[in-house]
Amino acid sequence: MQDFTTEELSEAHRALLSALRKCEKMDAEKLGKSQQTLLERRIAALKVALALIEKEQTVKECNATAL
């Protein structure tokens, strides 16, 4: 896996969190069935991506304090 800097991870986290908030604000009732499914999957994927970034940030912080 590519090694990202702390700044890159923070920026990616901020951008994905913003996208997640916008998706969660959407009124799914106004969407068609396929768009609702897409929105649900997009929200799930964003949550996974955020969790992975947070995990990587924690590892980097632990490694930095161990040095």
Buried (B, 14 or more C-beta within 10 A) or exposed (E): EEEBEEEEBEEBBEEBBEBBEEBEEBEEEEEEEEEBEEBEEBBEEBEEBBEEBEEBBEEBEEEEEEE
